[in-house]
Amino acid sequence: MVLQSPDNLDISVSSRLHLSRPSTSRSASTSSIRTSRSAINLLPHYQASGIPPVPSTPLAPQLSFPHVSTDNAVATSVSSSASSINAIEAGDVTGGAMLMSPVDADTDVVDAEGIVKAADGDTAQALRESLKKTLNYQDDVTLRARRKSSSVTETTIAHDAEYAPRQYFVLTHAGKPVFMTRQGRLSDEELTNVMGIMQALISVYADDGDKLRCINAGETRITFLLRAPLYYACVSSWGEPESVGRLHLEYLHLQILSVVTGSQLSKIFERRTNFDLGRLLDGTESFLHSLIRRLQFDMSMTTASLNVLKIDATVRGKVAELLLPPKEMKDTLYVLLFADNKVVTLVRPKKHSVHPADLHLLLNTVSSSALSSTLDSSSWLPICLPKYNSNGFLYAYVSFMSKPNTSVSIPPSDAQPLDSTRDPAGANHENNSSGVTEDMKTGDVHVGLAVITANRDGFERLQEWAGTVIETLRAKGWLASIFTAAENQDITASGLGIPGLRHFIYKSRTHVQLVTPNWEEPYADESERTRLITLYQLVHDAVHARSGQPGGPLKLQFIRTDTECVLGWVTSPFELYVALSPKLPKSAAVAAANALTRWVKKGEAELFLRDAPVF
């Protein structure tokens, strides 16, 4: 498919963002990347239950800036917050056999969000009235903006603003703290007050049969996700769409479910409504902190896809054949070989695909724990993969391999499974100080093998089989090839020779996999990367209508700022997000997008995991 330059694409370069659209395109209210200060101090965004979801049928290509909905039932229709999967969906996936399943918009991680406790007394009534007044005022402004809107939407971008770290909070429906990223900065009294205010705000709308989605206070947005018996909140001033905050909170919820299943949570809080879940999760905070770090810049999680290691297709194919489990290992679910957060190959049952979110959780869990600090040793841990089954545990055999010609002192046969109840995180591993190399300490490549099984007593059999597999990988030289490929991921935007290209994100919707280059100038600085990621998120939100845009999904979105222009292009086989020089003319931007798709097509054998064997 070749992208044609639409005649009506006329976007000016200035310090303000201008978007031209056909006169027949949908109208949208102004949305800020970095919102200016407002006289409205508290703008609640909520959604009544029972509102139908946004249609997923794409419209004809048109230009539109993302519209962040007020989520008021009168203003517009948006997808229901009761679905835990909406925030992770990245559109329908088409094509042949898939390693990963497309996101199912009708499936919930938890059967219901539960009943939110309502606040009582004069305090709740006064708070409700105050919130209603600000909401009504904001709705009037929104409606006036829509009536006055024309074919151009302007958005101010504050390039000199600093991006303060996002803050995340998890609390129970009784207001007890479970997790927060600002731990230690607040006194016990301040923490109690913060959690109490959040619980009260949620209860105010529960009393009216609504669910609080987000609050805008000046430049700050507080996004809520209700997954009773737990409530989640994200505080951000980055200017990203609301859907991004909800995605982050959804992943936090899934990470907690990977440690404590949905059925366990329900039983615990049925017996004790004021149960202190924070104590039960003590020791697993590293999983949550690691996940949050990845969520800030990892677009594979935003696009519901996987990062795959670029490697010779022949080596990948031979390694995949080697990883096929024998018939006697009938309880095996997945066999995964990975390098850091990139998948080398994945072997799965013939009639079963894997959800991207489950693999993200698995990679985050094994990489953020002590498992990755010991080389050539075996680990065994129970883990719940919520998209596979949110109410039960599977078991993961994990082994990180040393680089060939690196001396280690612990052979795989020395490890023994321990009782998982001894470790708060549910993991057990054989530690040896000599097993930690300087390479691991300095953050070099981690190559690991993970086998997921339903057999809780299968450790010894898996250890024996995995030992044979690892020995073969070393003997054939394939392990050395994997380390070399992981250490030399040389994809750069400048190296492709496409004029004006600065960065890109290419998602194969057929394979549900992602290709993205290394960061380089002008995005070497974290603040510059943050700005670009926020622009990507805005474009992604627009083309998929994540914020309930009235016209539904788009096929094309183009925005230009004084620092870069970003093009989003969605087709059946792929999604493409491209960052280009702001001085690049329209025709050159279109040519760059087409040249990039040709480059991906030419190298897809190395870039994507295709035709992996099944069992």
C-alpha positions in Angstrom: 0.0 0.0 0.0 1.2 3.5 -0.9 0.2 6.5 1.1 -1.1 9.3 -1.1 -0.8 12.9 -0.1 -4.3 14.3 0.5 -4.8 17.7 -1.2 -6.3 19.2 1.9 -3.3 18.5 4.1 -2.2 22.0 4.8 -0.6 22.5 8.2 1.3 25.6 9.2 4.6 25.6 11.2 4.4 27.8 14.3 4.8 27.7 18.0 1.1 26.7 18.1 -0.1 23.4 16.6 -2.4 23.8 13.6 -4.4 21.0 12.0 -6.3 21.3 8.8 -9.2 19.0 8.2 -11.8 18.6 5.4 -14.9 20.6 6.1 -16.9 17.4 6.4 -14.7 16.0 9.2 -15.8 15.7 12.7 -15.6 18.7 15.0 -13.4 18.4 18.1 -12.8 20.5 21.1 -9.4 22.0 21.9 -7.0 19.5 23.5 -3.6 20.5 25.0 -0.4 18.6 24.9 0.7 20.8 27.8 -2.4 22.4 29.1 -2.3 26.0 30.1 -3.4 27.0 33.6 -7.2 27.2 34.0 -9.6 29.0 36.3 -11.3 25.7 36.7 -9.5 24.0 39.6 -11.4 20.8 39.6 -12.9 19.3 36.4 -14.3 15.8 37.0 -14.6 13.5 34.1 -16.9 10.6 34.6 -19.0 8.1 32.7 -22.4 6.7 33.5 -22.8 2.9 33.2 -24.5 1.4 30.2 -23.0 3.7 27.6 -22.4 1.8 24.4 -18.8 1.4 23.2 -17.3 3.3 20.3 -17.7 1.5 17.0 -14.4 0.0 15.8 -15.1 0.4 12.1 -12.5 2.8 10.6 -13.6 5.8 8.6 -12.2 7.0 5.4 -8.8 8.7 5.7 -9.2 12.2 7.2 -7.3 14.5 9.5 -8.4 15.3 13.0 -6.7 16.2 16.3 -7.4 13.9 19.2 -10.4 15.0 21.3 -10.3 14.3 24.9 -13.8 13.7 26.0 -15.4 15.0 29.1 -16.9 11.5 29.4 -20.3 13.0 30.3 -23.1 10.8 29.2 -24.9 13.9 27.6 -21.8 15.1 25.7 -20.6 12.0 23.8 -20.5 8.3 23.8 -17.4 6.6 24.9 -16.3 3.0 25.6 -17.4 1.6 29.0 -14.9 1.8 31.8 -16.2 -1.6 33.0 -14.2 -3.3 30.3 -10.7 -3.9 31.6 -9.3 -4.5 28.1 -10.3 -1.3 26.3 -7.2 0.5 27.5 -4.9 -2.2 26.1 -6.7 -2.7 22.7 -4.8 -1.6 19.6 -7.3 -2.4 17.0 -8.3 -5.6 15.2 -5.4 -7.8 14.2 -5.8 -9.5 10.8 -3.8 -12.0 8.9 -2.7 -15.6 9.2 -1.6 -17.6 12.2 -0.6 -15.4 15.1 1.7 -15.9 18.0 -0.3 -13.5 20.1 -4.0 -13.1 20.3 -5.7 -9.8 19.3 -7.3 -7.9 22.1 -10.8 -9.0 22.9 -12.9 -5.9 23.7 -15.6 -8.0 25.3 -13.4 -9.8 27.8 -12.8 -8.5 31.3 -10.0 -9.5 33.6 -12.4 -9.4 36.5 -16.1 -10.3 36.0 -17.3 -7.0 37.5 -15.8 -3.9 38.9 -17.9 -4.4 42.0 -19.9 -2.0 44.1 -18.1 1.2 45.0 -18.9 2.4 48.5 -20.8 5.6 48.6 -19.9 8.5 51.0 -22.4 9.6 53.6 -23.2 12.8 55.4 -23.0 16.5 54.7 -19.4 16.3 53.6 -20.2 14.0 50.7 -23.2 16.2 49.7 -21.1 19.4 49.8 -18.3 17.8 47.8 -20.8 16.4 45.3 -22.4 19.9 44.7 -19.0 21.5 44.3 -18.0 18.9 41.7 -21.2 19.2 39.8 -20.9 23.0 39.6 -17.4 22.8 38.1 -18.5 20.0 35.7 -21.5 22.0 34.4 -19.3 25.0 33.8 -16.7 22.9 32.0 -19.5 21.3 29.9 -20.7 24.8 28.8 -17.2 25.7 27.7 -16.8 22.5 25.8 -20.1 23.0 23.9 -19.2 26.6 23.1 -15.8 25.4 21.8 -17.5 22.8 19.6 -19.9 25.4 18.1 -17.1 27.7 17.3 -14.7 25.1 16.0 -13.8 25.2 12.3 -11.4 23.2 10.1 -8.4 24.2 12.3 -7.7 23.1 15.8 -5.0 24.9 17.8 -3.0 23.4 20.6 -0.4 25.2 22.6 2.8 23.3 23.3 5.0 24.4 26.2 8.4 23.1 25.1 10.2 24.7 28.1 8.0 22.9 30.7 9.6 20.2 32.8 8.0 16.7 32.9 7.5 15.9 36.5 7.5 12.1 37.2 4.0 10.6 37.2 2.7 9.5 40.5 0.8 6.2 41.0 -1.5 5.1 43.8 -3.2 1.9 44.7 -5.7 1.7 47.5 -8.5 -0.7 48.7 -12.2 0.2 48.5 -11.9 0.9 52.3 -9.2 3.5 51.6 -6.2 1.5 52.9 -3.0 2.2 50.9 -1.6 -0.7 48.9 1.2 0.9 46.8 2.4 4.4 45.8 5.4 5.7 43.9 6.0 8.5 46.4 6.6 6.1 49.3 8.7 7.8 52.0 7.9 11.4 50.9 4.6 11.5 52.8 4.0 11.0 56.5 1.5 8.5 57.7 -1.0 11.2 58.3 -0.5 12.8 54.9 -0.8 9.4 53.2 -4.0 8.6 55.1 -5.4 12.0 54.0 -4.5 11.5 50.3 -6.1 8.0 50.2 -9.1 9.3 52.1 -9.7 12.1 49.6 -9.4 9.7 46.7 -11.8 7.2 48.2 -14.3 10.1 49.0 -14.1 11.4 45.4 -14.9 7.9 44.0 -17.7 7.5 46.5 -19.3 10.8 45.5 -19.9 9.6 42.0 -20.8 6.1 43.1 -23.7 7.6 45.0 -25.1 8.8 41.7 -24.5 5.5 39.9 -21.5 6.9 38.0 -17.8 6.0 37.9 -15.1 8.6 38.2 -12.7 8.5 35.3 -10.5 11.5 35.7 -10.1 15.0 37.2 -8.4 17.9 35.5 -6.9 20.5 37.8 -4.9 23.1 35.8 -2.0 21.3 34.1 -2.6 18.1 36.2 -4.8 15.2 35.4 -5.8 12.6 37.9 -6.9 9.4 36.2 -8.8 6.7 38.1 -9.4 3.0 37.4 -11.9 1.1 39.5 -11.3 -2.6 39.8 -13.0 -3.4 43.1 -11.8 -4.3 45.6 -8.9 -2.1 44.4 -8.8 1.5 43.2 -6.0 2.9 41.1 -5.0 6.6 40.4 -2.4 8.2 38.2 -1.3 11.9 38.6 0.3 13.3 35.5 1.1 16.7 34.0 2.6 15.4 30.8 -0.4 16.3 28.7 -1.0 12.8 27.4 -4.6 11.5 26.6 -6.6 10.1 29.4 -6.5 6.7 27.7 -2.7 6.5 28.5 -3.2 6.9 32.2 -5.9 4.3 32.2 -3.6 1.9 30.3 -0.9 2.4 32.9 -3.3 1.7 35.7 -4.7 -1.4 33.9 -1.2 -2.8 33.7 -0.6 -2.1 37.4 -3.8 -4.1 38.1 -2.7 -7.0 35.9 0.7 -7.0 37.6 -1.0 -7.3 41.0 -3.2 -10.1 39.7 0.0 -11.9 38.6 0.9 -12.2 42.3 -2.6 -12.5 43.8 -5.2 -13.9 41.6 -8.6 -12.4 41.1 -10.4 -15.1 43.0 -8.0 -14.8 45.9 -8.6 -11.0 46.0 -12.3 -11.5 46.1 -12.2 -14.1 48.9 -9.8 -12.0 51.0 -12.0 -8.9 50.9 -15.2 -10.9 51.3 -13.9 -12.1 54.7 -12.3 -8.8 55.7 -13.3 -5.6 54.0 -10.5 -3.6 55.7 -7.7 -6.2 54.9 -4.2 -4.7 54.5 -3.2 -5.9 51.1 0.0 -3.9 51.2 1.5 -6.4 53.7 0.6 -9.4 51.6 2.3 -7.8 48.6 5.4 -6.9 50.6 8.5 -7.8 48.6 6.8 -7.4 45.2 7.1 -3.6 44.9 10.1 -4.1 42.6 7.8 -5.6 40.0 5.5 -2.6 40.1 8.3 -0.1 40.0 10.0 -1.9 37.1 6.7 -2.0 35.2 6.1 1.7 35.8 9.6 2.5 34.4 8.8 0.6 31.3 5.4 2.2 30.8 6.9 5.6 30.5 8.7 5.0 27.2 7.8 1.5 25.9 5.3 1.9 23.1 5.0 -1.9 22.7 2.7 -1.8 25.8 0.7 1.2 24.4 0.2 -0.6 21.1 -0.4 -4.1 22.6 2.5 -5.7 20.7 5.9 -7.2 21.4 9.4 -6.1 20.8 11.3 -8.8 18.9 15.0 -9.2 18.6 16.4 -8.5 15.1 18.4 -11.6 14.3 19.2 -13.9 11.3 16.0 -15.7 10.3 17.9 -19.0 10.0 19.3 -18.9 13.5 15.9 -17.9 14.9 14.2 -20.8 13.1 16.8 -23.4 14.3 16.5 -22.2 17.9 12.7 -22.4 17.7 12.9 -26.0 16.5 15.2 -26.8 19.4 12.7 -25.4 21.9 9.9 -27.7 20.9 9.1 -29.6 24.1 8.9 -33.4 24.0 5.5 -35.2 24.1 5.9 -36.3 27.7 5.9 -32.6 28.8 2.2 -32.3 28.0 1.5 -29.6 30.5 3.8 -27.1 28.8 2.0 -23.9 27.8 4.8 -21.6 26.4 8.5 -21.8 25.8 10.1 -18.4 25.5 13.7 -17.3 24.7 14.3 -13.6 25.3 17.1 -11.0 25.4 16.2 -8.3 27.9 12.7 -7.2 27.0 12.9 -8.5 23.4 11.6 -11.9 22.3 14.0 -14.1 20.3 11.4 -16.8 19.7 8.2 -18.2 21.2 6.9 -21.8 21.0 3.2 -22.4 21.9 0.4 -25.0 21.6 -1.1 -25.3 18.1 -4.6 -24.0 19.0 -3.6 -21.4 21.5 -2.1 -17.9 21.1 -0.7 -15.7 23.8 -2.0 -12.3 24.8 0.7 -9.5 24.6 -0.1 -8.2 28.1 0.7 -11.7 29.6 4.1 -11.7 27.9 4.8 -8.2 29.1 4.0 -9.2 32.6 6.1 -12.3 32.4 9.1 -10.4 31.0 8.8 -7.7 33.6 8.5 -10.2 36.4 11.5 -12.3 35.5 13.7 -9.3 34.6 12.9 -7.1 37.6 13.5 -9.7 40.3 16.6 -11.5 41.7 16.1 -14.1 39.0 18.1 -12.0 36.5 21.0 -11.5 38.9 22.1 -15.2 38.9 23.6 -16.7 35.7 23.3 -20.4 34.8 21.0 -21.2 37.7 17.4 -22.3 37.7 14.5 -20.6 39.2 10.9 -21.7 39.8 8.0 -19.4 40.6 4.2 -19.4 40.5 2.7 -16.7 38.3 -0.8 -15.8 37.2 -1.2 -14.7 33.6 -4.5 -12.7 33.9 -5.4 -12.8 30.2 -5.0 -16.5 30.1 -6.7 -17.2 33.4 -7.1 -14.5 36.1 -8.2 -17.0 38.8 -5.3 -19.5 38.7 -1.6 -19.9 38.9 0.8 -21.3 36.3 4.4 -22.1 37.0 7.5 -20.6 35.4 10.9 -22.3 35.0 13.4 -19.5 34.4 17.2 -19.7 33.6 19.4 -16.8 32.6 22.4 -17.8 30.6 26.0 -16.5 30.8 27.6 -15.2 27.7 29.8 -17.8 26.0 33.4 -17.9 27.3 32.2 -16.4 30.6 33.1 -18.4 33.6 30.4 -19.3 36.1 30.4 -21.6 39.1 26.8 -22.9 39.4 25.7 -25.6 37.0 21.9 -25.9 36.3 21.7 -29.2 38.1 22.7 -27.6 41.5 19.4 -25.7 41.8 16.5 -27.1 43.8 12.9 -25.9 44.0 11.8 -24.4 47.3 8.5 -23.7 48.8 7.2 -20.6 47.1 5.6 -19.4 50.4 9.0 -18.6 51.8 9.4 -15.7 49.3 6.9 -12.8 49.5 7.1 -12.5 45.7 6.3 -16.2 45.3 9.7 -16.8 43.6 12.5 -19.0 44.7 16.0 -19.1 43.3 19.3 -20.5 44.1 21.7 -17.6 44.8 25.4 -17.6 44.7 27.5 -14.5 44.9 29.9 -15.8 42.3 27.0 -16.2 39.9 26.6 -12.4 39.5 29.0 -11.1 36.9 30.1 -7.6 36.3 28.2 -7.7 33.0 25.0 -8.2 34.9 25.8 -5.4 37.3 26.5 -2.9 34.6 23.2 -3.6 32.8 24.5 -5.6 29.8 22.4 -8.0 27.9 20.4 -10.6 29.8 19.5 -13.7 27.8 17.0 -16.1 29.4 14.8 -19.1 28.9 11.4 -19.3 30.4 9.1 -22.3 30.3 5.5 -21.9 31.5 3.7 -25.0 32.6 0.5 -26.0 34.5 2.4 -28.7 36.4 3.4 -27.4 39.8 5.6 -30.5 40.3 7.4 -30.2 37.0 10.5 -28.5 38.1 13.0 -31.4 37.9 11.8 -32.6 34.5 12.0 -29.1 33.1 15.4 -28.5 34.6 16.7 -31.6 32.9 15.3 -30.7 29.5 16.3 -27.1 29.7 19.9 -28.1 30.6 20.1 -30.1 27.4 18.6 -27.2 25.4 21.1 -24.7 26.8 24.1 -27.0 26.1 22.9 -27.4 22.5 22.6 -23.6 22.1 26.2 -23.2 23.3 27.6 -26.1 21.2 25.9 -24.9 18.0 27.0 -21.3 18.5 23.4 -20.1 18.5 23.7 -18.6 22.0 26.7 -16.6 20.9 24.7 -15.4 17.9 21.9 -14.2 20.2 24.2 -12.3 22.4 25.9 -10.7 19.4 22.5 -9.7 17.9 21.3 -8.3 21.2 24.5 -6.3 21.8 24.4 -4.8 18.3 20.8 -3.7 17.7 21.9 -1.2 15.1 18.6 0.1 13.8 18.8 3.9 13.7 16.6 6.4 11.9 19.6 8.2 10.5 21.1 5.0 9.1 18.1 4.3 6.9 19.0 7.2 4.6 15.4 8.6 4.5 15.5 12.4 4.3 14.0 14.1 7.4 13.4 10.9 9.3 14.1 11.2 13.0 12.3 8.3 14.7 9.5 5.8 14.0 7.3 3.1 15.4 6.2 0.3 13.1 3.7 -2.3 14.3 2.9 -5.3 12.3 -0.8 -6.0 13.0 -0.4 -9.4 11.3 2.3 -10.5 13.7 1.4 -8.2 16.6 5.0 -7.1 16.8 6.9 -3.8 16.9 9.9 -2.3 15.2 11.5 0.8 16.6 15.0 2.3 16.2 17.5 3.2 18.9 17.2 6.7 20.4 19.6 9.3 18.9 19.8 13.0 18.3 17.6 15.1 18.7 16.1 12.7 21.2 19.2 11.8 23.3 17.8 13.9 26.2 15.1 12.3 28.3 12.9 15.4 28.1 13.0 15.3 24.3 12.0 11.7 24.3 9.2 12.4 26.7 7.8 15.1 24.4 8.0 12.7 21.4 6.4 9.8 23.2 3.6 12.1 24.3 3.0 13.2 20.7 3.0 9.5 19.6 0.4 8.8 22.3 -1.8 11.7 21.2 -1.7 10.4 17.6 -2.3 6.8 18.6 -5.2 8.0 20.7 -6.7 9.9 17.8 -6.4 7.2 15.1 -8.0 4.6 17.5 -10.6 7.0 19.0 -9.5 6.0 22.5 -10.9 9.2 24.1 -14.3 8.7 22.6 -13.9 10.9 19.5 -17.3 11.3 18.0 -16.3 10.3 14.5 -14.6 7.1 15.5 -11.2 5.7 14.4 -9.1 7.3 11.7 -6.7 6.0 9.1 -4.4 9.0 9.0 -3.3 11.7 11.5 -0.7 14.3 10.9 0.5 17.0 13.3 3.2 19.6 13.1 5.0 21.5 15.8 8.0 23.8 15.8 10.2 20.9 16.9 8.9 17.9 14.7 6.0 16.7 12.8 4.4 13.3 13.5 2.4 11.2 11.1 0.2 8.3 12.2 -1.0 5.9 9.5 -3.2 2.8 10.1 -3.9 0.0 7.6 -5.0 -3.6 7.9 -1.5 -5.1 7.9 0.4 -2.4 9.9 0.4 0.8 11.9 3.1 3.4 11.4 4.0 6.4 13.5 6.8 8.6 12.1 8.7 11.6 13.6 10.1 13.9 11.0 11.8 17.3 10.7 9.3 20.1 11.2 10.5 21.8 8.0 9.8 18.8 5.8 7.1 19.6 3.2 3.9 17.5 3.0 5.0 15.5 0.0 8.4 14.6 1.6 6.6 13.4 4.8 4.4 11.1 2.7 7.5 9.9 0.7 9.3 9.1 4.0 6.4 7.0 5.3 6.3 5.0 2.1 10.1 4.5 2.0 10.0 3.2 5.6 7.3 0.6 4.8 9.4 -0.6 1.9 12.4 -0.9 4.2 10.4 -3.0 6.8 9.0 -5.2 4.0 12.5 -5.9 2.7 13.9 -6.9 6.1 10.9 -8.5 7.8 12.5 -11.9 7.9 15.0 -10.6 10.5 12.7 -8.0 12.1 9.8 -10.2 12.9 9.2 -13.6 14.5 7.3 -15.5 11.7 6.2 -19.1 11.3 7.3 -20.2 14.7 6.8 -23.9 15.2 3.8 -25.1 17.4 3.2 -28.3 19.3 
